[in-house]
Amino acid sequence: MTEHGVDEIVDRAISQKRTVKDILVEMRDTSELMVDLAYSALLTNSREISDEVQKLEAWMDDLQYEIEGMLLLSARSREDAADLAGISHVALAAENKTSQTQLTT
């Protein structure tokens, strides 16, 4: 993703007044949907469902950039940055989980 694209994602998050918690919840819900869809795509051998999983993976990438940007903007000190790193790890784990669904579809 280009720097310009990341800027747009972060700007959108700020303008929508989304919280980190809101984004994490959306990431959780999206990742659960992706796992279910990937499993369905395998069982039914459906390219259409597989394509939907691919689109959701791109959306998860955007959510990952969004949360990282918000976390970086909210750190005011080294201590803040250390605390926020844990949240970043949770978001990255959710995104990695969904990346694995692409291996199965």
C-alpha positions, 0 to 999 in steps of 0.5 A: 500500500502506498503512503498516500493510501495509508494516510487516507485510511488513518484520516478516515478513522479520525474523521469517523471518530472510531476508537481502537476498540471499535476497530479491534471489534471489527477485526475480530468479527471480520476474521471470524467471518473470513474463517467461516467463508474460507471453510465454506469455500473449501467444502463447496469448491466455490470460487465466488466465496473464495473471492469474497475472502480475498476482498475481506483480507484486503479490508483487514489490511486496511483495518490493520493500517488504520489501527497502527496509525491511530496507535502511533498518533496516540503515543505521547511518551515512551511509556505510552508507546510501550503500552500501545505496542501490546494493542498493536500485537493483538491487531497484528495477530488478528490480521495474521489469522485472516492471512492464513485463510488465504492459504486455504482458499 
